[in-house]
Structures are given as structure tokens and as C-alpha cells.
């Protein structure tokens, strides 16, 4: 079977080591994945409302365009073409290695954001969805990172997300703070200079907190834990911070500053 297109790769400038990764902005559920979801159309729409990182793809597009206008080499963008309800590219594909499997949210979700049934348990079906969607996505993004490493000797991944002001029932750290900006880090791939650049750039949006309420950041499994020339930082924006035009403009301006800093940093 020919792998389906799983992401939009929006090329940047050869002079840029920066990859903006947008994994959870899409609401698209292809028919072959929809057939395994037990929710009716209204319930599925409500679940997409809850779980989609609304407009993060638009924020990334606006920030990249404005950064280029300001003289920063165009960063690369890698944007998921399908909803995270198809597969979640940020999870470990091995259920035994993924802590979110405990709440039915491994690479293939079987539970909703409020822990209702999304799909019946079916390991064979899950493995097929991983082969069809997860594996081509992961390979394409890892190839992009390798391309940036070959061109620059380093790659910086900005893993762009958003989250609601109130915790959803599936969340494992619901008692954590929920600041305007959460920065997710990795002990190997998030150097101090990268955190400092993000703190400085995103401070105008509001308080910036590390690893609350979400932890970690995306690094391709091909590079994770072994290739220190790949650095990564998850930027989680609380959705109310950009719900209005003024807030969205402020977030875009902060992201432009971040992209500029990352292009010039040695992180």
C-alpha cells in the first residue's frame, strides 16, 4: 500500500537551521481512520474542539512570514495534515514505552479527552494505523532534521502546541500551574541557551513556566537521546492568550522574536 501523505512540508531557506513543528492543528480525519471511531458526527466534532491545538498552524504561518519580512532566513515548517485522533505523532509507537497508554492515548487513541470510548481496543488495527500514518510522518520529519544537520551541523525544533485554560479529564498533571506559556524540555535536547532565548522572546505574552502543565518536546526517534546537535523546545500557548486579535498579534510578535533568536543562537 502506498503511504498516504501525512504532513505538509513547507520549505524554508537553506540558511535556516530551524524547523517549526505543528503536530496537532488539523481537524481532518480520513475515512479509513473515521471508520474505527465509535462517536457520532456531533460527538466527534466536540472531541475535535477539545483536542485540536486550534490555529497553531496559522500562528506558525504568520510568524514565519513576519520573521522573513524582518530579515530572518525562512524557517522550515512541518505541519500534520491529519488530526491527532488519527494517530498522535508525538507519542511513542510502542504502547509499553508510552505513559499515555494508561489513559487510552498512546499513538492511537482509544479514549476521548473525558475518558469515554473513542475506539474499541484492537492492537492489529492500531498497528496498521501506525504503519499507514505514524511511520511515514516520523520518517519524513527525521529526514528533514537530517537535511538541516547536513546543511548546518545543527537543527533547532520548535514544537508548537496550545492548551485550554482548564484541564481536561485525561490530563496527568491537572494540578499543575497553567501559565500563558509553558515550555516543554528534554534533558538531552533542550540546552540552557535555548530556554533562555525562549523565555526572553515569549515573556511579553505572560508568565513563562518550564514543564507545567506539559512536559517534554518532540525529537525524532532517529535522533532522540543520541544526536546532541538536535535541540528542541515545546512551546505550549494557553489558548485564551491568543483568542482575540490583540492577543494573537502579541503571540505572533513573540514567536517572530523567538525565530530570530534561534537563527542566531548556538543552542
PyMOL commands that set and color helices and strands:
alter all, ss='L'
color gray80, all
select helices_A, chain A and resi 31-34+41-51+56-69+95-97+99-103+123-152+192-205+239-242+245-264
alter helices_A, ss='H'
color red, helices_A
select strands_A, chain A and resi 7-10+18-22+76-80+155-163+181-184+208-210+230-238
alter strands_A, ss='S'
color yellow, strands_A
deselect
rebuild
show_as cartoon
